[in-house]
Amino acid sequence: MAVRQTRRARAARRRSRRVAASGSDLTDAQWHTILDAWACCAYCGADGAALQKDCVLPISRGGRYTLENVVPACRSCNASKSNDEVTSWMRRRRLDEPAFLHRWTTILIDLRAQG
């Protein structure tokens, strides 16, 4: 009996292969450091929501799960952004792009200084 493959299952396998091939190296400790530094959704500022790892430069466009490329995002922002380029997506959603870029840069400098 053949196993029925859903579109979602095929997409999940393709994504897993892309992540594995990308050379991602974000550790759990680094992720928790990122969460502590941001303390809210990096894009919309929602706090109290469960935050997910989001690549600023999507994996499908050559990004990786690294300290420099991952920010916390609420489920809504993460799903909406999908694999879009972050600045054009923020403009379309009318989010504060300059504030995000400034804060992202500041946090990256702090994280790099920590180790």
C-alpha positions as CSV (number, residue, x, y, z in Angstrom):
1,M,0.0,0.0,0.0
2,A,1.5,3.3,-1.1
3,V,1.8,6.1,1.5
4,R,-0.3,9.1,0.5
5,Q,1.9,12.2,0.4
6,T,0.2,15.5,1.1
7,R,1.4,18.8,-0.3
8,R,2.2,19.9,3.2
9,A,4.4,16.8,4.0
10,R,6.3,17.3,0.7
11,A,6.9,21.0,1.4
12,A,8.1,20.1,5.0
13,R,10.6,17.6,3.6
14,R,11.9,20.1,1.0
15,R,12.3,22.7,3.7
16,S,14.1,20.3,6.0
17,R,16.5,19.5,3.2
18,R,17.1,23.2,2.4
19,V,17.7,24.0,6.1
20,A,20.2,21.0,6.4
21,A,22.0,22.1,3.3
22,S,22.2,25.8,4.3
23,G,24.8,25.2,7.0
24,S,22.7,26.7,9.7
25,D,24.5,26.8,13.1
26,L,22.2,28.6,15.6
27,T,22.4,27.0,19.0
28,D,19.7,26.9,21.6
29,A,21.8,29.1,23.8
30,Q,22.1,31.7,21.0
31,W,18.3,31.5,20.3
32,H,17.6,32.2,24.0
33,T,20.1,35.1,23.9
34,I,18.3,36.6,20.9
35,L,14.9,36.2,22.7
36,D,16.2,38.0,25.7
37,A,17.7,40.8,23.6
38,W,14.5,41.4,21.6
39,A,11.8,40.5,24.3
40,C,9.1,40.9,21.7
41,C,8.3,40.4,18.0
42,A,11.1,42.0,16.0
43,Y,8.7,43.3,13.4
44,C,5.4,44.4,15.1
45,G,6.6,44.6,18.7
46,A,3.9,42.2,20.0
47,D,4.9,40.8,23.4
48,G,3.4,38.0,25.3
49,A,2.9,36.0,22.2
50,A,4.8,32.8,21.4
51,L,7.8,33.8,19.3
52,Q,9.2,31.8,16.4
53,K,12.6,31.9,14.7
54,D,12.4,33.9,11.5
55,C,15.3,34.4,9.1
56,V,15.6,38.0,8.0
57,L,17.0,36.7,4.7
58,P,14.8,33.6,4.1
59,I,16.4,30.2,3.6
60,S,14.8,30.0,0.1
61,R,16.9,33.1,-0.8
62,G,20.2,31.9,0.6
63,G,19.7,32.7,4.3
64,R,20.7,30.5,7.2
65,Y,19.7,30.1,10.8
66,T,22.6,32.0,12.3
67,L,23.0,34.6,15.1
68,E,23.1,37.4,12.5
69,N,20.1,36.3,10.5
70,V,17.5,35.2,13.0
71,V,15.0,37.4,14.8
72,P,12.0,36.5,16.9
73,A,8.7,36.9,15.2
74,C,5.1,36.4,16.2
75,R,3.2,33.7,14.3
76,S,1.2,36.3,12.3
77,C,4.4,38.2,11.1
78,N,6.3,35.0,10.4
79,A,3.5,33.6,8.3
80,S,2.8,36.9,6.5
81,K,6.5,37.5,5.7
82,S,6.9,34.0,4.4
83,N,10.0,34.2,2.1
84,D,9.7,37.8,1.2
85,E,12.5,40.3,1.5
86,V,12.1,42.0,4.9
87,T,12.2,45.6,4.0
88,S,9.7,45.5,1.1
89,W,7.4,43.3,3.3
90,M,7.6,45.8,6.1
91,R,6.8,48.7,3.7
92,R,3.7,46.7,2.4
93,R,2.5,46.1,5.9
94,R,3.2,49.7,6.9
95,L,5.5,48.6,9.8
96,D,8.3,50.8,11.1
97,E,11.2,49.6,8.9
98,P,13.8,52.2,10.0
99,A,13.1,51.4,13.7
100,F,13.5,47.6,13.0
101,L,16.8,48.1,11.1
102,H,18.2,50.3,13.8
103,R,17.3,48.0,16.6
104,W,18.4,44.9,14.6
105,T,21.8,46.5,14.1
106,T,22.1,47.6,17.7
107,I,21.2,44.1,19.0
108,L,23.6,42.5,16.5
109,I,26.5,44.6,17.8
110,D,25.6,43.7,21.4
111,L,25.3,40.0,20.6
112,R,28.7,40.0,18.8
113,A,30.4,41.7,21.7
114,Q,29.0,39.1,24.1
115,G,30.7,36.3,22.3
